[in-house]
Amino acid sequence: MVPEGQQPDTYDLRDLKREALTLVTKRLPTEDELQQLLFAWKVVKHVKSNAIVLAKDWVIVGVGAGQMNRVQSVRLAAEAAGERAKGAVLASDAFFPFPDNVEAAAIAGVTAIIQPGGSVKDQEVIAAADRLGLAMVFTGMRTSDTEMEPLGLFTIFIASVLAEPWVRCWGWAGVSFWCLRLSCC
C-alpha cells in the first residue's frame, strides 16, 4: 500500500562499470562487443517487462518487451532488427531462465549477451552460449523498475540521432518518449 495514494519518483542512477562484469563463457567479448554491451545495458533499463535490446554500431536495432516469456521478447527484438541483428549484441533486463533464449539470439546472429545472471539454470544457459560460440557476461544486478533517470531520455535521443527509424511516441498519461518505429507502425 502506498501512503496517501502517491509514490514518489525514484531514479535508477546506477552506472554499470566494466570491472563489475563477470565473464562467464569460454569466448570473451571483443573490446567493441564489450562497449556495445554496456551501451545496450544503459538502454534496456528503460524498457519494461521481459525487456530485450539489440544494439549494433551504437544504434538500437531491435527491442522486444511486454511478453509472457523472455524468449518471445528475444524473437520480437530479432524480428524488428531484421538483417541488422547479425553481429549485434543483446542486453536483457533480467536473467535468462532457459537456454532457448540464447539459442533464439544465436539464430538471429547475435554475438554477445549481457544479462544479470542468477537463474537456477545459469550453467545450462552458459553451456548453450559456449556451444553456440557466443560471449556472455553477467552484471550481477537486475535493471531497475523505477522511473527513467533524467538523462535517460537524452541517452535514447542521442541513439535516435544515430538511428534511422526513431519516432516520438506517446505513452501512458501522455508521457512522450522516443521509440523505434517497427514495421507495424
C-alpha positions as CSV (number, residue, x, y, z in Angstrom):
1,M,0.0,0.0,0.0
2,V,1.3,3.4,-0.9
3,P,0.7,6.2,1.7
4,E,-1.8,8.8,0.6
5,G,-2.0,7.1,-2.8
6,Q,1.2,8.6,-4.1
7,Q,4.5,7.0,-4.9
8,P,7.5,9.4,-5.2
9,D,9.6,9.2,-8.3
10,T,12.9,7.4,-7.9
11,Y,15.6,7.0,-10.5
12,D,18.0,4.2,-11.3
13,L,21.2,6.2,-11.3
14,R,23.5,3.2,-11.1
15,D,26.2,3.2,-13.8
16,L,27.5,-0.3,-14.6
17,K,31.3,-0.4,-14.8
18,R,33.1,-3.0,-16.8
19,E,35.1,-4.1,-13.7
20,A,31.8,-5.2,-12.2
21,L,31.1,-7.7,-15.1
22,T,31.6,-11.4,-14.7
23,L,32.8,-13.1,-17.9
24,V,31.1,-16.5,-17.9
25,T,31.7,-18.1,-21.3
26,K,34.7,-19.6,-22.9
27,R,34.6,-16.9,-25.6
28,L,35.3,-13.5,-24.2
29,P,33.6,-10.4,-25.8
30,T,35.8,-8.3,-28.0
31,E,36.5,-4.7,-26.9
32,D,33.9,-3.5,-29.4
33,E,31.3,-6.0,-28.2
34,L,32.0,-5.0,-24.6
35,Q,31.4,-1.3,-25.3
36,Q,28.2,-2.2,-27.3
37,L,27.0,-4.4,-24.4
38,L,27.5,-1.6,-21.9
39,F,25.6,0.8,-24.2
40,A,22.7,-1.7,-24.7
41,W,22.6,-2.2,-20.9
42,K,22.0,1.5,-20.4
43,V,19.1,1.4,-22.8
44,V,17.5,-1.9,-21.7
45,K,16.8,-0.5,-18.2
46,H,14.3,1.9,-19.8
47,V,12.4,-0.9,-21.5
48,K,9.9,-2.7,-19.2
49,S,8.7,-6.3,-18.8
50,N,10.9,-9.0,-20.2
51,A,13.0,-6.4,-21.9
52,I,15.4,-7.3,-24.7
53,V,17.5,-4.8,-26.6
54,L,19.7,-5.5,-29.6
55,A,22.5,-3.0,-30.4
56,K,25.0,-2.7,-33.2
57,D,27.3,0.2,-34.1
58,W,25.9,2.4,-31.3
59,V,22.4,2.0,-32.6
60,I,19.5,0.2,-31.0
61,V,18.4,-2.1,-33.9
62,G,15.7,-4.2,-32.1
63,V,13.6,-4.1,-29.0
64,G,11.3,-6.8,-27.6
65,A,9.3,-6.4,-24.4
66,G,5.9,-7.0,-22.7
67,Q,5.8,-10.7,-23.5
68,M,4.8,-13.5,-21.1
69,N,8.1,-15.2,-21.7
70,R,11.6,-13.9,-22.4
71,V,12.3,-16.0,-25.5
72,Q,9.3,-14.3,-27.3
73,S,10.9,-10.9,-26.4
74,V,14.2,-12.1,-28.0
75,R,12.3,-13.2,-31.1
76,L,10.5,-9.8,-31.3
77,A,13.7,-7.9,-31.0
78,A,15.4,-10.0,-33.6
79,E,12.4,-9.6,-36.0
80,A,12.5,-5.8,-35.5
81,A,16.2,-5.8,-36.2
82,G,16.0,-8.0,-39.3
83,E,19.3,-8.3,-41.0
84,R,20.8,-5.8,-38.6
85,A,20.7,-8.5,-35.9
86,K,23.6,-10.2,-37.5
87,G,26.7,-9.2,-35.4
88,A,24.6,-7.3,-32.9
89,V,24.8,-7.7,-29.1
90,L,21.9,-8.4,-26.8
91,A,21.0,-6.9,-23.4
92,S,18.4,-8.5,-21.1
93,D,16.9,-6.7,-18.1
94,A,16.7,-10.0,-16.1
95,F,18.3,-13.4,-16.2
96,F,17.7,-16.0,-18.9
97,P,15.7,-18.8,-17.2
98,F,16.3,-21.3,-20.0
99,P,18.9,-21.9,-22.8
100,D,16.2,-21.3,-25.5
101,N,16.8,-17.6,-25.1
102,V,20.4,-17.9,-26.1
103,E,19.5,-20.3,-29.0
104,A,17.0,-17.7,-30.4
105,A,19.6,-15.0,-30.1
106,A,22.2,-17.1,-31.9
107,I,19.7,-17.9,-34.7
108,A,19.2,-14.2,-35.2
109,G,23.0,-13.6,-35.5
110,V,23.7,-12.1,-32.0
111,T,27.3,-12.5,-31.0
112,A,27.4,-11.4,-27.3
113,I,24.9,-11.2,-24.4
114,I,24.8,-9.1,-21.2
115,Q,22.3,-10.2,-18.5
116,P,22.1,-10.2,-14.7
117,G,22.6,-14.0,-14.2
118,G,21.1,-15.6,-11.1
119,S,18.9,-18.3,-12.6
120,V,19.0,-21.8,-11.2
121,K,19.7,-22.8,-14.8
122,D,22.6,-20.4,-15.3
123,Q,25.0,-23.3,-16.1
124,E,22.7,-24.6,-18.8
125,V,22.4,-21.1,-20.3
126,I,26.2,-20.7,-20.2
127,A,26.7,-24.1,-21.8
128,A,24.3,-23.1,-24.6
129,A,26.3,-19.9,-25.2
130,D,29.5,-21.9,-25.3
131,R,28.1,-24.4,-27.6
132,L,26.9,-21.7,-30.0
133,G,30.1,-19.6,-29.8
134,L,28.5,-16.6,-28.1
135,A,30.2,-14.4,-25.4
136,M,28.2,-13.8,-22.3
137,V,28.7,-11.5,-19.3
138,F,26.8,-11.3,-16.1
139,T,26.1,-8.0,-14.4
140,G,25.1,-9.4,-11.0
141,M,22.2,-6.9,-10.8
142,R,18.8,-6.5,-12.5
143,T,17.9,-3.3,-14.1
144,S,15.6,-1.2,-12.0
145,D,11.8,-1.0,-12.4
146,T,11.9,2.7,-11.4
147,E,11.2,5.8,-13.4
148,M,13.6,6.8,-16.1
149,E,16.5,8.8,-15.0
150,P,16.6,12.4,-16.1
151,L,19.4,11.8,-18.6
152,G,17.8,8.6,-19.8
153,L,15.7,10.3,-22.5
154,F,18.8,12.2,-23.6
155,T,20.7,8.9,-24.0
156,I,17.8,7.4,-26.1
157,F,17.6,10.7,-28.1
158,I,21.3,10.6,-28.9
159,A,20.8,7.0,-30.1
160,S,17.8,8.2,-32.2
161,V,20.0,10.8,-33.9
162,L,22.3,8.0,-35.0
163,A,19.5,5.6,-35.9
164,E,17.2,6.0,-38.9
165,P,13.8,4.8,-37.8
166,W,13.2,6.6,-34.4
167,V,10.0,8.4,-33.8
168,R,8.4,10.3,-31.0
169,C,5.8,8.1,-29.2
170,W,3.2,8.8,-26.6
171,G,2.7,6.5,-23.6
172,W,0.6,6.2,-20.5
173,A,-0.7,9.5,-19.2
174,G,0.5,11.5,-22.2
175,V,4.2,10.9,-21.4
176,S,6.3,11.2,-24.6
177,F,9.4,9.2,-25.3
178,W,11.5,8.2,-28.3
179,C,10.9,4.7,-29.7
180,L,11.9,2.6,-32.6
181,R,9.5,2.6,-35.5
182,L,8.6,-1.0,-36.1
183,S,7.3,-2.4,-39.3
184,C,3.8,-2.4,-37.8
185,C,3.8,1.4,-37.1
